[in-house]
Amino acid sequence: MAKRVQNEKPPRSKEAEKWIEDECAEQVKRHASIVEEMESIQDKRNGWVAEFLRLVHERGFYVTGDMRVKIPAEDIPKKPKRKDADRVVW
């Protein structure tokens, strides 16, 4: 079996490990604040999505140059019924 570079993990110093821990903790905090903000404007977000889907159905969008394509009603996606359909991901 061949030796692969991605299987070799270089050693990390304690200082580097601490830095990674601190950065991860900060990212978790930032993500939590983003999730909170996105959940607070969920009604607005639903309106934005509905407006976008209405526009691409009625007016269409430009594929190239001056060529516009309308999306048929049967091709417009429906919102999933699961509760995490609008979940903020990393």
C-alpha contacts under 8 A as a table, 3 or more apart, distances in Angstrom:
res1	aa1	res2	aa2	distance
3	K	7	N	7.68
4	R	7	N	5.53
4	R	8	E	7.17
5	V	8	E	5.44
6	Q	9	K	7.36
12	R	16	A	6.08
12	R	17	E	6.57
13	S	16	A	5.16
13	S	17	E	6.33
14	K	17	E	5.01
14	K	18	K	6.14
15	E	18	K	5.13
15	E	19	W	6.22
16	A	19	W	5.02
16	A	20	I	6.20
17	E	20	I	5.15
17	E	21	E	6.21
18	K	21	E	5.07
18	K	22	D	6.19
19	W	22	D	5.13
19	W	23	E	6.12
20	I	23	E	5.10
20	I	24	C	6.08
21	E	24	C	5.19
21	E	25	A	6.21
22	D	25	A	5.15
22	D	26	E	6.26
23	E	26	E	5.11
23	E	27	Q	6.19
24	C	27	Q	5.06
24	C	28	V	6.21
25	A	28	V	5.16
25	A	29	K	6.37
26	E	29	K	5.10
26	E	30	R	6.20
27	Q	30	R	5.01
27	Q	31	H	5.98
28	V	31	H	5.10
28	V	32	A	6.14
29	K	32	A	5.12
29	K	33	S	6.35
30	R	33	S	5.20
30	R	34	I	6.23
31	H	34	I	5.04
31	H	35	V	6.09
31	H	90	W	7.40
32	A	35	V	5.10
32	A	36	E	6.14
33	S	36	E	5.04
33	S	37	E	6.18
34	I	37	E	5.10
34	I	38	M	6.06
34	I	88	V	7.94
35	V	38	M	5.10
35	V	39	E	6.03
35	V	87	R	7.98
35	V	88	V	5.98
36	E	39	E	5.22
36	E	40	S	6.22
37	E	40	S	5.10
37	E	41	I	6.57
38	M	41	I	5.34
38	M	42	Q	6.11
38	M	88	V	7.52
39	E	42	Q	5.02
40	S	43	D	8.00
41	I	44	K	5.31
41	I	45	R	6.27
42	Q	45	R	4.97
42	Q	46	N	6.16
43	D	46	N	5.15
43	D	47	G	6.33
44	K	47	G	5.02
44	K	48	W	6.24
45	R	48	W	5.01
45	R	49	V	6.26
46	N	49	V	5.21
46	N	50	A	6.15
47	G	50	A	5.07
47	G	51	E	6.04
48	W	51	E	5.14
48	W	52	F	6.12
49	V	52	F	5.10
49	V	53	L	6.17
50	A	53	L	5.20
50	A	54	R	6.10
51	E	54	R	5.05
51	E	55	L	6.16
52	F	55	L	5.14
52	F	56	V	6.30
53	L	56	V	5.33
53	L	57	H	6.14
53	L	76	I	6.90
54	R	57	H	5.16
54	R	58	E	6.03
55	L	58	E	5.21
55	L	59	R	5.37
55	L	60	G	6.36
56	V	59	R	5.55
56	V	60	G	4.06
56	V	61	F	5.91
56	V	70	K	6.10
56	V	71	I	5.94
57	H	60	G	5.58
57	H	70	K	5.53
57	H	71	I	4.72
57	H	72	P	6.13
57	H	73	A	6.50
57	H	76	I	7.40
58	E	70	K	6.61
58	E	71	I	7.69
59	R	70	K	6.14
60	G	68	R	6.11
60	G	69	V	5.01
60	G	70	K	3.74
60	G	71	I	6.10
61	F	68	R	5.28
61	F	69	V	5.51
61	F	70	K	6.53
62	Y	65	G	6.83
62	Y	66	D	6.56
62	Y	67	M	5.58
62	Y	68	R	4.25
62	Y	69	V	6.32
63	V	66	D	7.82
63	V	67	M	5.75
63	V	68	R	5.83
63	V	69	V	6.63
64	T	67	M	5.43
64	T	68	R	7.49
71	I	75	D	6.40
71	I	76	I	6.84
72	P	75	D	5.41
72	P	76	I	6.78
73	A	76	I	5.35
74	E	77	P	7.93
79	K	85	A	7.40
80	P	85	A	6.03
81	K	85	A	7.28
82	R	85	A	5.74
83	K	86	D	7.72
84	D	87	R	4.95
